[in-house]
Amino acid sequence: MFEINFGGDGEIVCSGRLDAAQCDRALSFLDGVSDARTLDFSALEYISSAGLGILLKTQKRLAENGAALKIVNVNNHIHDVFRYSGFNTIFDIEAKQE
């Protein structure tokens, strides 16, 4: 199960598993974002390469207007995925505080 919604402070809250089966849902939501946003991954359990692709596409689109995504509350596993893929150099990422 995957959920993506706006949180109380305007951040984008993601939960569950962002895999290939959920990419259309995530892309549809993120296509509506036109300014800098924070993604809260505190409840995101898993992200696939397809999910990374959606984030990259959104980041590139926002960068055209000088905006960017910031990703916070990233668990160790997802943080490793970003690091191994080199995406930690593309996104501003903050690990979850234990």
Sequence and secondary structure as in RCSB ss.txt:
>XXXX:A:sequence
MFEINFGGDGEIVCSGRLDAAQCDRALSFLDGVSDARTLDFSALEYISSAGLGILLKTQKRLAENGAALKIVNVN
NHIHDVFRYSGFNTIFDIEAKQE
>XXXX:A:secstr
 EEEEE TTS EEEEEEE GGGHHHHHHHHTT  S EEEEEEEEEEE HHHHHHHHHHHHHHHTTT  EEEEEE 
HHHHHHHHHHTGGGTSEEEE   
